[in-house]
Amino acid sequence: RLQAAFDPFDPDAIRRARADRLGRLGLSAAKIKTLKHIARELGAGRLNLDVLANEDADAAHATLTALPGIGPWTADVYLLFCLGHGDAWPAGDLAVQEAVKVGLGLATRPTAKQMMPLAEGWRPLRGAAAHLWWSYYRVLKKREGIIAPAN
């Protein structure tokens, strides 16, 4: 909806857009604030998405999470799915955590902090590992739905 509402869809258009217009497109006040901040950073050249895609994953993650309104999960998922970064690691993703728990035979689901050292051996392809863990999670959920006892 956002992209369709602006022609051209670029940082200047978002920066100039009124908050009430953005709100009518379904954005919350917090998302509007974040979006406008990102538009200012892009417009001023302080944020370069092409550079970000080629940075070390940890540096790119730090750059994104330094932006107001962008948390660790959002940064990692953006790096993976929007910029195609091969080493982004969504340590806070609950599905990945659950798949790692089952796949590695852990007693409890690891926290985001515990997930970081678990993924070190997969560098520089932690993003590929994340995709594999998501696929494994989908298989687990399908299997659970078939064999779970009815209570």
VMD Tcl script that builds the backbone (N, CA, C; Angstrom):
set m [mol new atoms 453]
animate dup $m
set s [atomselect $m all]
$s set {name element resname resid chain x y z} {
  {N N ARG 1 A 0.828 -1.209 0.000}
  {CA C ARG 1 A 0.000 0.000 0.000}
  {C C ARG 1 A 0.855 1.249 0.000}
  {N N LEU 2 A 1.917 1.201 0.762}
  {CA C LEU 2 A 2.789 2.363 0.870}
  {C C LEU 2 A 3.437 2.684 -0.470}
  {N N GLN 3 A 4.005 1.661 -1.094}
  {CA C GLN 3 A 4.671 1.877 -2.382}
  {C C GLN 3 A 3.674 2.338 -3.443}
  {N N ALA 4 A 2.485 1.766 -3.433}
  {CA C ALA 4 A 1.467 2.141 -4.417}
  {C C ALA 4 A 0.985 3.574 -4.227}
  {N N ALA 5 A 1.060 4.090 -3.027}
  {CA C ALA 5 A 0.557 5.431 -2.727}
  {C C ALA 5 A 1.506 6.542 -3.159}
  {N N PHE 6 A 2.744 6.207 -3.462}
  {CA C PHE 6 A 3.736 7.225 -3.801}
  {C C PHE 6 A 4.386 6.919 -5.140}
  {N N ASP 7 A 4.357 7.914 -6.038}
  {CA C ASP 7 A 5.025 7.794 -7.331}
  {C C ASP 7 A 5.781 9.083 -7.580}
  {N N PRO 8 A 7.074 9.075 -7.452}
  {CA C PRO 8 A 7.930 7.924 -7.200}
  {C C PRO 8 A 7.967 7.572 -5.709}
  {N N PHE 9 A 8.272 6.317 -5.445}
  {CA C PHE 9 A 8.443 5.848 -4.064}
  {C C PHE 9 A 9.920 5.994 -3.733}
  {N N ASP 10 A 10.243 7.093 -3.090}
  {CA C ASP 10 A 11.643 7.352 -2.750}
  {C C ASP 10 A 11.707 8.068 -1.400}
  {N N PRO 11 A 12.900 8.188 -0.841}
  {CA C PRO 11 A 13.028 8.797 0.482}
  {C C PRO 11 A 12.450 10.207 0.576}
  {N N ASP 12 A 12.617 11.009 -0.481}
  {CA C ASP 12 A 12.095 12.379 -0.431}
  {C C ASP 12 A 10.567 12.392 -0.344}
  {N N ALA 13 A 9.918 11.495 -1.077}
  {CA C ALA 13 A 8.449 11.435 -1.032}
  {C C ALA 13 A 7.979 11.058 0.365}
  {N N ILE 14 A 8.647 10.115 0.988}
  {CA C ILE 14 A 8.268 9.693 2.345}
  {C C ILE 14 A 8.566 10.810 3.347}
  {N N ARG 15 A 9.709 11.455 3.171}
  {CA C ARG 15 A 10.094 12.526 4.089}
  {C C ARG 15 A 9.075 13.670 4.039}
  {N N ARG 16 A 8.575 13.970 2.860}
  {CA C ARG 16 A 7.618 15.076 2.699}
  {C C ARG 16 A 6.179 14.686 3.040}
  {N N ALA 17 A 5.893 13.398 3.087}
  {CA C ALA 17 A 4.513 12.933 3.310}
  {C C ALA 17 A 4.020 13.345 4.694}
  {N N ARG 18 A 2.758 13.717 4.758}
  {CA C ARG 18 A 2.148 14.071 6.039}
  {C C ARG 18 A 1.858 12.800 6.839}
  {N N ALA 19 A 2.008 12.917 8.129}
  {CA C ALA 19 A 1.791 11.770 9.020}
  {C C ALA 19 A 0.364 11.232 8.903}
  {N N ASP 20 A -0.613 12.118 8.732}
  {CA C ASP 20 A -1.991 11.638 8.643}
  {C C ASP 20 A -2.211 10.804 7.382}
  {N N ARG 21 A -1.528 11.156 6.287}
  {CA C ARG 21 A -1.630 10.358 5.054}
  {C C ARG 21 A -1.022 8.977 5.280}
  {N N LEU 22 A 0.130 8.946 5.921}
  {CA C LEU 22 A 0.773 7.662 6.198}
  {C C LEU 22 A -0.083 6.825 7.149}
  {N N GLY 23 A -0.708 7.478 8.103}
  {CA C GLY 23 A -1.597 6.775 9.021}
  {C C GLY 23 A -2.784 6.149 8.311}
  {N N ARG 24 A -3.330 6.845 7.334}
  {CA C ARG 24 A -4.454 6.298 6.573}
  {C C ARG 24 A -4.044 5.069 5.759}
  {N N LEU 25 A -2.744 4.921 5.518}
  {CA C LEU 25 A -2.242 3.739 4.800}
  {C C LEU 25 A -2.034 2.554 5.737}
  {N N GLY 26 A -2.315 2.755 7.014}
  {CA C GLY 26 A -2.234 1.660 7.971}
  {C C GLY 26 A -1.005 1.655 8.859}
  {N N LEU 27 A -0.214 2.713 8.808}
  {CA C LEU 27 A 0.994 2.766 9.637}
  {C C LEU 27 A 0.683 3.368 11.008}
  {N N SER 28 A 1.245 2.769 12.023}
  {CA C SER 28 A 1.110 3.309 13.379}
  {C C SER 28 A 2.001 4.539 13.517}
  {N N ALA 29 A 1.803 5.282 14.585}
  {CA C ALA 29 A 2.632 6.466 14.839}
  {C C ALA 29 A 4.096 6.079 14.973}
  {N N ALA 30 A 4.376 4.958 15.642}
  {CA C ALA 30 A 5.765 4.514 15.808}
  {C C ALA 30 A 6.383 4.145 14.461}
  {N N LYS 31 A 5.619 3.481 13.597}
  {CA C LYS 31 A 6.145 3.103 12.276}
  {C C LYS 31 A 6.365 4.339 11.412}
  {N N ILE 32 A 5.491 5.315 11.524}
  {CA C ILE 32 A 5.658 6.561 10.766}
  {C C ILE 32 A 6.943 7.253 11.197}
  {N N LYS 33 A 7.172 7.330 12.488}
  {CA C LYS 33 A 8.386 7.963 13.006}
  {C C LYS 33 A 9.632 7.246 12.485}
  {N N THR 34 A 9.626 5.925 12.538}
  {CA C THR 34 A 10.760 5.134 12.060}
  {C C THR 34 A 10.954 5.338 10.558}
  {N N LEU 35 A 9.889 5.244 9.802}
  {CA C LEU 35 A 9.966 5.391 8.350}
  {C C LEU 35 A 10.494 6.764 7.957}
  {N N LYS 36 A 10.026 7.799 8.609}
  {CA C LYS 36 A 10.491 9.152 8.296}
  {C C LYS 36 A 11.969 9.322 8.663}
  {N N HIS 37 A 12.375 8.729 9.766}
  {CA C HIS 37 A 13.786 8.801 10.158}
  {C C HIS 37 A 14.659 8.095 9.115}
  {N N ILE 38 A 14.248 6.920 8.680}
  {CA C ILE 38 A 15.007 6.186 7.661}
  {C C ILE 38 A 15.050 6.987 6.360}
  {N N ALA 39 A 13.939 7.598 5.985}
  {CA C ALA 39 A 13.907 8.416 4.764}
  {C C ALA 39 A 14.888 9.578 4.861}
  {N N ARG 40 A 14.975 10.214 6.032}
  {CA C ARG 40 A 15.944 11.307 6.212}
  {C C ARG 40 A 17.375 10.787 6.102}
  {N N GLU 41 A 17.638 9.639 6.717}
  {CA C GLU 41 A 18.995 9.065 6.673}
  {C C GLU 41 A 19.382 8.678 5.249}
  {N N LEU 42 A 18.454 8.076 4.519}
  {CA C LEU 42 A 18.725 7.715 3.124}
  {C C LEU 42 A 18.932 8.966 2.272}
  {N N GLY 43 A 18.052 9.937 2.434}
  {CA C GLY 43 A 18.143 11.172 1.655}
  {C C GLY 43 A 19.429 11.935 1.902}
  {N N ALA 44 A 19.920 11.903 3.139}
  {CA C ALA 44 A 21.150 12.620 3.487}
  {C C ALA 44 A 22.401 11.808 3.154}
  {N N GLY 45 A 22.204 10.561 2.724}
  {CA C GLY 45 A 23.350 9.727 2.386}
  {C C GLY 45 A 24.043 9.105 3.592}
  {N N ARG 46 A 23.456 9.220 4.757}
  {CA C ARG 46 A 24.053 8.609 5.952}
  {C C ARG 46 A 23.740 7.120 6.042}
  {N N LEU 47 A 22.736 6.682 5.311}
  {CA C LEU 47 A 22.375 5.270 5.238}
  {C C LEU 47 A 22.371 4.883 3.769}
  {N N ASN 48 A 23.173 3.887 3.414}
  {CA C ASN 48 A 23.282 3.430 2.030}
  {C C ASN 48 A 22.998 1.932 2.020}
  {N N LEU 49 A 21.881 1.559 1.431}
  {CA C LEU 49 A 21.468 0.156 1.459}
  {C C LEU 49 A 22.373 -0.734 0.624}
  {N N ASP 50 A 22.950 -0.211 -0.447}
  {CA C ASP 50 A 23.880 -1.013 -1.244}
  {C C ASP 50 A 25.139 -1.339 -0.445}
  {N N VAL 51 A 25.638 -0.358 0.276}
  {CA C VAL 51 A 26.808 -0.581 1.128}
  {C C VAL 51 A 26.443 -1.557 2.242}
  {N N LEU 52 A 25.270 -1.374 2.818}
  {CA C LEU 52 A 24.820 -2.224 3.917}
  {C C LEU 52 A 24.766 -3.697 3.501}
  {N N ALA 53 A 24.312 -3.964 2.280}
  {CA C ALA 53 A 24.199 -5.337 1.789}
  {C C ALA 53 A 25.555 -6.023 1.684}
  {N N ASN 54 A 26.608 -5.240 1.521}
  {CA C ASN 54 A 27.944 -5.806 1.346}
  {C C ASN 54 A 28.814 -5.710 2.587}
  {N N GLU 55 A 28.296 -5.109 3.642}
  {CA C GLU 55 A 29.042 -5.008 4.892}
  {C C GLU 55 A 29.062 -6.349 5.601}
  {N N ASP 56 A 29.989 -6.498 6.522}
  {CA C ASP 56 A 29.981 -7.621 7.444}
  {C C ASP 56 A 28.605 -7.660 8.111}
  {N N ALA 57 A 28.074 -8.868 8.312}
  {CA C ALA 57 A 26.720 -9.002 8.859}
  {C C ALA 57 A 26.563 -8.325 10.212}
  {N N ASP 58 A 27.567 -8.441 11.065}
  {CA C ASP 58 A 27.459 -7.830 12.390}
  {C C ASP 58 A 27.460 -6.306 12.299}
  {N N ALA 59 A 28.264 -5.758 11.379}
  {CA C ALA 59 A 28.297 -4.307 11.192}
  {C C ALA 59 A 26.976 -3.811 10.607}
  {N N ALA 60 A 26.439 -4.535 9.632}
  {CA C ALA 60 A 25.161 -4.148 9.030}
  {C C ALA 60 A 24.047 -4.209 10.071}
  {N N HIS 61 A 24.063 -5.233 10.897}
  {CA C HIS 61 A 23.085 -5.377 11.978}
  {C C HIS 61 A 23.185 -4.182 12.933}
  {N N ALA 62 A 24.406 -3.822 13.308}
  {CA C ALA 62 A 24.612 -2.693 14.225}
  {C C ALA 62 A 24.127 -1.386 13.607}
  {N N THR 63 A 24.379 -1.199 12.313}
  {CA C THR 63 A 23.921 0.012 11.625}
  {C C THR 63 A 22.399 0.117 11.681}
  {N N LEU 64 A 21.726 -0.979 11.383}
  {CA C LEU 64 A 20.265 -0.955 11.363}
  {C C LEU 64 A 19.665 -0.795 12.755}
  {N N THR 65 A 20.203 -1.504 13.733}
  {CA C THR 65 A 19.620 -1.411 15.077}
  {C C THR 65 A 19.926 -0.078 15.752}
  {N N ALA 66 A 20.852 0.682 15.205}
  {CA C ALA 66 A 21.104 2.028 15.721}
  {C C ALA 66 A 20.000 3.001 15.298}
  {N N LEU 67 A 19.205 2.614 14.300}
  {CA C LEU 67 A 18.103 3.462 13.844}
  {C C LEU 67 A 16.930 3.323 14.812}
  {N N PRO 68 A 16.323 4.434 15.196}
  {CA C PRO 68 A 15.164 4.353 16.102}
  {C C PRO 68 A 14.051 3.497 15.497}
  {N N GLY 69 A 13.533 2.570 16.283}
  {CA C GLY 69 A 12.422 1.739 15.841}
  {C C GLY 69 A 12.819 0.448 15.156}
  {N N ILE 70 A 14.119 0.223 14.956}
  {CA C ILE 70 A 14.577 -1.005 14.309}
  {C C ILE 70 A 15.252 -1.882 15.357}
  {N N GLY 71 A 14.608 -2.998 15.667}
  {CA C GLY 71 A 15.155 -3.931 16.642}
  {C C GLY 71 A 15.968 -5.017 15.964}
  {N N PRO 72 A 16.569 -5.884 16.753}
  {CA C PRO 72 A 17.427 -6.937 16.208}
  {C C PRO 72 A 16.726 -7.859 15.208}
  {N N TRP 73 A 15.512 -8.313 15.537}
  {CA C TRP 73 A 14.816 -9.220 14.630}
  {C C TRP 73 A 14.511 -8.527 13.302}
  {N N THR 74 A 14.012 -7.306 13.358}
  {CA C THR 74 A 13.702 -6.557 12.141}
  {C C THR 74 A 14.953 -6.369 11.297}
  {N N ALA 75 A 16.055 -6.014 11.932}
  {CA C ALA 75 A 17.309 -5.810 11.200}
  {C C ALA 75 A 17.746 -7.084 10.492}
  {N N ASP 76 A 17.726 -8.196 11.205}
  {CA C ASP 76 A 18.184 -9.449 10.619}
  {C C ASP 76 A 17.281 -9.930 9.494}
  {N N VAL 77 A 15.983 -9.830 9.681}
  {CA C VAL 77 A 15.053 -10.262 8.641}
  {C C VAL 77 A 15.170 -9.353 7.418}
  {N N TYR 78 A 15.356 -8.055 7.630}
  {CA C TYR 78 A 15.563 -7.140 6.501}
  {C C TYR 78 A 16.839 -7.500 5.753}
  {N N LEU 79 A 17.909 -7.735 6.502}
  {CA C LEU 79 A 19.172 -8.111 5.851}
  {C C LEU 79 A 19.013 -9.386 5.029}
  {N N LEU 80 A 18.321 -10.363 5.561}
  {CA C LEU 80 A 18.142 -11.636 4.859}
  {C C LEU 80 A 17.230 -11.526 3.650}
  {N N PHE 81 A 16.034 -10.989 3.856}
  {CA C PHE 81 A 15.012 -11.061 2.822}
  {C C PHE 81 A 14.985 -9.879 1.866}
  {N N CYS 82 A 15.423 -8.722 2.307}
  {CA C CYS 82 A 15.388 -7.550 1.431}
  {C C CYS 82 A 16.737 -7.283 0.769}
  {N N LEU 83 A 17.813 -7.457 1.525}
  {CA C LEU 83 A 19.135 -7.194 0.969}
  {C C LEU 83 A 19.859 -8.466 0.546}
  {N N GLY 84 A 19.296 -9.623 0.858}
  {CA C GLY 84 A 19.906 -10.881 0.458}
  {C C GLY 84 A 21.244 -11.145 1.114}
  {N N HIS 85 A 21.427 -10.644 2.320}
  {CA C HIS 85 A 22.707 -10.818 3.018}
  {C C HIS 85 A 22.857 -12.268 3.439}
  {N N GLY 86 A 23.929 -12.896 3.051}
  {CA C GLY 86 A 24.124 -14.320 3.292}
  {C C GLY 86 A 24.516 -14.701 4.702}
  {N N ASP 87 A 24.938 -13.742 5.516}
  {CA C ASP 87 A 25.420 -14.097 6.846}
  {C C ASP 87 A 24.592 -13.493 7.976}
  {N N ALA 88 A 23.463 -12.894 7.665}
  {CA C ALA 88 A 22.614 -12.359 8.733}
  {C C ALA 88 A 22.058 -13.526 9.533}
  {N N TRP 89 A 22.027 -13.378 10.832}
  {CA C TRP 89 A 21.580 -14.465 11.709}
  {C C TRP 89 A 20.479 -13.965 12.628}
  {N N PRO 90 A 19.227 -14.397 12.396}
  {CA C PRO 90 A 18.088 -13.937 13.202}
  {C C PRO 90 A 18.006 -14.681 14.539}
  {N N ALA 91 A 18.924 -14.389 15.419}
  {CA C ALA 91 A 19.042 -15.098 16.700}
  {C C ALA 91 A 17.784 -14.992 17.546}
  {N N GLY 92 A 17.008 -13.945 17.375}
  {CA C GLY 92 A 15.813 -13.749 18.172}
  {C C GLY 92 A 14.551 -14.338 17.571}
  {N N ASP 93 A 14.655 -14.995 16.432}
  {CA C ASP 93 A 13.471 -15.556 15.791}
  {C C ASP 93 A 13.036 -16.827 16.519}
  {N N LEU 94 A 11.799 -16.842 16.996}
  {CA C LEU 94 A 11.318 -17.970 17.802}
  {C C LEU 94 A 11.274 -19.279 17.019}
  {N N ALA 95 A 10.928 -19.228 15.746}
  {CA C ALA 95 A 10.885 -20.459 14.946}
  {C C ALA 95 A 12.293 -21.034 14.781}
  {N N VAL 96 A 13.266 -20.181 14.520}
  {CA C VAL 96 A 14.642 -20.656 14.393}
  {C C VAL 96 A 15.120 -21.209 15.731}
  {N N GLN 97 A 14.798 -20.517 16.801}
  {CA C GLN 97 A 15.189 -21.001 18.129}
  {C C GLN 97 A 14.595 -22.377 18.417}
  {N N GLU 98 A 13.335 -22.546 18.122}
  {CA C GLU 98 A 12.672 -23.832 18.386}
  {C C GLU 98 A 13.255 -24.937 17.508}
  {N N ALA 99 A 13.514 -24.640 16.246}
  {CA C ALA 99 A 14.108 -25.634 15.351}
  {C C ALA 99 A 15.502 -26.025 15.820}
  {N N VAL 100 A 16.292 -25.057 16.263}
  {CA C VAL 100 A 17.635 -25.336 16.785}
  {C C VAL 100 A 17.526 -26.200 18.037}
  {N N LYS 101 A 16.585 -25.880 18.891}
  {CA C LYS 101 A 16.383 -26.685 20.114}
  {C C LYS 101 A 16.163 -28.145 19.760}
  {N N VAL 102 A 15.216 -28.394 18.867}
  {CA C VAL 102 A 14.892 -29.768 18.495}
  {C C VAL 102 A 16.038 -30.398 17.703}
  {N N GLY 103 A 16.538 -29.672 16.719}
  {CA C GLY 103 A 17.576 -30.218 15.847}
  {C C GLY 103 A 18.870 -30.549 16.555}
  {N N LEU 104 A 19.216 -29.752 17.556}
  {CA C LEU 104 A 20.458 -29.993 18.295}
  {C C LEU 104 A 20.225 -30.764 19.590}
  {N N GLY 105 A 18.966 -31.137 19.849}
  {CA C GLY 105 A 18.648 -31.914 21.032}
  {C C GLY 105 A 18.851 -31.167 22.331}
  {N N LEU 106 A 18.559 -29.871 22.336}
  {CA C LEU 106 A 18.709 -29.066 23.544}
  {C C LEU 106 A 17.501 -29.254 24.458}
  {N N ALA 107 A 17.706 -29.117 25.752}
  {CA C ALA 107 A 16.628 -29.296 26.723}
  {C C ALA 107 A 15.611 -28.161 26.673}
  {N N THR 108 A 16.077 -26.946 26.399}
  {CA C THR 108 A 15.188 -25.785 26.338}
  {C C THR 108 A 15.503 -24.974 25.093}
  {N N ARG 109 A 14.546 -24.156 24.704}
  {CA C ARG 109 A 14.751 -23.288 23.544}
  {C C ARG 109 A 15.814 -22.252 23.898}
  {N N PRO 110 A 16.854 -22.112 23.068}
  {CA C PRO 110 A 17.901 -21.137 23.378}
  {C C PRO 110 A 17.408 -19.700 23.224}
  {N N THR 111 A 17.953 -18.825 24.043}
  {CA C THR 111 A 17.657 -17.397 23.944}
  {C C THR 111 A 18.438 -16.814 22.765}
  {N N ALA 112 A 18.122 -15.582 22.419}
  {CA C ALA 112 A 18.867 -14.913 21.354}
  {C C ALA 112 A 20.355 -14.862 21.696}
  {N N LYS 113 A 20.662 -14.581 22.941}
  {CA C LYS 113 A 22.062 -14.514 23.366}
  {C C LYS 113 A 22.738 -15.882 23.225}
  {N N GLN 114 A 22.039 -16.941 23.567}
  {CA C GLN 114 A 22.597 -18.287 23.439}
  {C C GLN 114 A 22.718 -18.736 21.990}
  {N N MET 115 A 21.883 -18.171 21.117}
  {CA C MET 115 A 21.919 -18.550 19.701}
  {C C MET 115 A 23.179 -18.051 18.995}
  {N N MET 116 A 23.732 -16.953 19.465}
  {CA C MET 116 A 24.894 -16.378 18.770}
  {C C MET 116 A 26.081 -17.348 18.715}
  {N N PRO 117 A 26.543 -17.900 19.829}
  {CA C PRO 117 A 27.679 -18.829 19.718}
  {C C PRO 117 A 27.318 -20.127 18.998}
  {N N LEU 118 A 26.064 -20.546 19.047}
  {CA C LEU 118 A 25.653 -21.750 18.330}
  {C C LEU 118 A 25.856 -21.601 16.825}
  {N N ALA 119 A 25.717 -20.382 16.320}
  {CA C ALA 119 A 25.790 -20.134 14.879}
  {C C ALA 119 A 27.192 -19.813 14.378}
  {N N GLU 120 A 28.141 -19.673 15.255}
  {CA C GLU 120 A 29.495 -19.277 14.823}
  {C C GLU 120 A 30.087 -20.219 13.781}
  {N N GLY 121 A 29.850 -21.494 13.919}
  {CA C GLY 121 A 30.396 -22.451 12.962}
  {C C GLY 121 A 29.798 -22.345 11.574}
  {N N TRP 122 A 28.710 -21.626 11.437}
  {CA C TRP 122 A 28.048 -21.496 10.142}
  {C C TRP 122 A 28.449 -20.228 9.396}
  {N N ARG 123 A 29.289 -19.390 10.015}
  {CA C ARG 123 A 29.776 -18.205 9.301}
  {C C ARG 123 A 30.584 -18.642 8.090}
  {N N PRO 124 A 30.545 -17.965 7.011}
  {CA C PRO 124 A 29.801 -16.743 6.682}
  {C C PRO 124 A 28.448 -17.028 6.028}
  {N N LEU 125 A 27.866 -18.172 6.326}
  {CA C LEU 125 A 26.599 -18.553 5.705}
  {C C LEU 125 A 25.486 -18.754 6.731}
  {N N ARG 126 A 25.507 -17.946 7.780}
  {CA C ARG 126 A 24.474 -18.085 8.802}
  {C C ARG 126 A 23.084 -17.816 8.243}
  {N N GLY 127 A 22.995 -16.964 7.227}
  {CA C GLY 127 A 21.700 -16.708 6.595}
  {C C GLY 127 A 21.148 -17.957 5.931}
  {N N ALA 128 A 22.017 -18.706 5.274}
  {CA C ALA 128 A 21.592 -19.975 4.670}
  {C C ALA 128 A 21.169 -20.945 5.764}
  {N N ALA 129 A 21.904 -20.975 6.859}
  {CA C ALA 129 A 21.541 -21.839 7.985}
  {C C ALA 129 A 20.170 -21.448 8.525}
  {N N ALA 130 A 19.899 -20.154 8.620}
  {CA C ALA 130 A 18.595 -19.697 9.111}
  {C C ALA 130 A 17.476 -20.223 8.211}
  {N N HIS 131 A 17.682 -20.151 6.903}
  {CA C HIS 131 A 16.666 -20.663 5.971}
  {C C HIS 131 A 16.455 -22.164 6.173}
  {N N LEU 132 A 17.529 -22.899 6.385}
  {CA C LEU 132 A 17.406 -24.333 6.637}
  {C C LEU 132 A 16.657 -24.610 7.938}
  {N N TRP 133 A 16.971 -23.829 8.982}
  {CA C TRP 133 A 16.267 -24.007 10.257}
  {C C TRP 133 A 14.796 -23.660 10.109}
  {N N TRP 134 A 14.438 -22.620 9.343}
  {CA C TRP 134 A 13.025 -22.291 9.110}
  {C C TRP 134 A 12.333 -23.440 8.374}
  {N N SER 135 A 13.019 -24.024 7.398}
  {CA C SER 135 A 12.443 -25.162 6.669}
  {C C SER 135 A 12.236 -26.347 7.605}
  {N N TYR 136 A 13.204 -26.596 8.450}
  {CA C TYR 136 A 13.093 -27.679 9.426}
  {C C TYR 136 A 11.920 -27.421 10.377}
  {N N TYR 137 A 11.753 -26.188 10.793}
  {CA C TYR 137 A 10.644 -25.820 11.676}
  {C C TYR 137 A 9.300 -26.122 11.003}
  {N N ARG 138 A 9.190 -25.778 9.708}
  {CA C ARG 138 A 7.941 -26.067 8.980}
  {C C ARG 138 A 7.662 -27.572 8.961}
  {N N VAL 139 A 8.706 -28.373 8.739}
  {CA C VAL 139 A 8.545 -29.828 8.763}
  {C C VAL 139 A 8.112 -30.287 10.143}
  {N N LEU 140 A 8.745 -29.752 11.179}
  {CA C LEU 140 A 8.369 -30.120 12.550}
  {C C LEU 140 A 6.902 -29.807 12.823}
  {N N LYS 141 A 6.469 -28.648 12.440}
  {CA C LYS 141 A 5.084 -28.239 12.722}
  {C C LYS 141 A 4.097 -29.131 11.962}
  {N N LYS 142 A 4.426 -29.485 10.753}
  {CA C LYS 142 A 3.541 -30.348 9.984}
  {C C LYS 142 A 3.460 -31.724 10.638}
  {N N ARG 143 A 4.601 -32.253 11.062}
  {CA C ARG 143 A 4.651 -33.562 11.709}
  {C C ARG 143 A 3.877 -33.526 13.022}
  {N N GLU 144 A 4.080 -32.459 13.800}
  {CA C GLU 144 A 3.382 -32.356 15.084}
  {C C GLU 144 A 1.865 -32.373 14.880}
  {N N GLY 145 A 1.424 -31.713 13.811}
  {CA C GLY 145 A -0.006 -31.668 13.539}
  {C C GLY 145 A -0.574 -33.034 13.189}
  {N N ILE 146 A 0.265 -33.936 12.661}
  {CA C ILE 146 A -0.195 -35.257 12.259}
  {C C ILE 146 A -0.169 -36.247 13.410}
  {N N ILE 147 A 0.877 -36.201 14.232}
  {CA C ILE 147 A 1.035 -37.233 15.257}
  {C C ILE 147 A 0.624 -36.801 16.669}
  {N N ALA 148 A 0.244 -35.557 16.831}
  {CA C ALA 148 A -0.113 -35.095 18.174}
  {C C ALA 148 A -1.365 -35.837 18.651}
  {N N PRO 149 A -1.335 -36.336 19.881}
  {CA C PRO 149 A -2.524 -37.050 20.400}
  {C C PRO 149 A -3.675 -36.087 20.634}
  {N N ALA 150 A -4.853 -36.539 20.410}
  {CA C ALA 150 A -6.058 -35.720 20.638}
  {C C ALA 150 A -6.411 -35.794 22.120}
  {N N ASN 151 A -6.577 -34.657 22.737}
  {CA C ASN 151 A -6.950 -34.604 24.162}
  {C C ASN 151 A -8.281 -33.927 24.326}
}
mol reanalyze $m
mol bondsrecalc $m
mol representation Tube
mol addrep $m
